[in-house]
Structures are given as structure tokens and as C-alpha cells.
Amino acid sequence: MGSISKKKFVLVSFFLLSGFINSEYLAETPKDSIINLFCIESFKVEMSKANLNYDEKIAKDTCDCYLREFSNSKSHQNSIIKCKLETKKKFNL
């Protein structure tokens, strides 16, 4: 079972990397894109690690922030940091 999860992670990572390389395409990314789906899954994991209940509204808001920031800045890490801080502040986490 762990092997299947690793294969899925590698596959998703590959698609993410190919999306990051083409930043013009990323700027026009729809809300149901692979990047958004990966963001939602990552959000679920982070909430679980923090022993917080998953909230779809917070996840959607956070991932919308990430997509918007990444489209503007083209920096994955800076987008994550900024949106985590905004989410913590906005939702009092």
C-alpha cells in the first residue's frame, strides 16, 4: 500500500513540476487543476499534522490564495509562506 502512495506522489509531483515550468499556462490555471487538487490534499495533510479539523472553506480560500500568489510571483515557496500566514490570521488558527 505504501508503494502505491509513493507512486501517486511521484506522478503528482511530475505533473506539478511540468506545470511550474510553463508559467504562462499556470497563470490561466482553472480552479479544478491538478495544482489546485494537490494544494487541497497538502492542506488536508497539514491540518491533520496540526491536529486540526479539515475545513473545506479554509482549504479553498488557502488554495485560491496560493494560485493567485504563484501566478503573480512565480515563487512556490513565497506563495506558500504568504498564504499560510494569511490563512492563520484570517481564520484565527
Secondary structure, 3 states (H helix, E strand, C coil): CHHHHHHHHHHHHHHHHHHHHCHHHHHCCCCCCHHHHHHHHHHHHHHHHCCCCCCHHHHHHHHHHHHHHHHHHCCHHHHHHHHHHHHHHHHCC
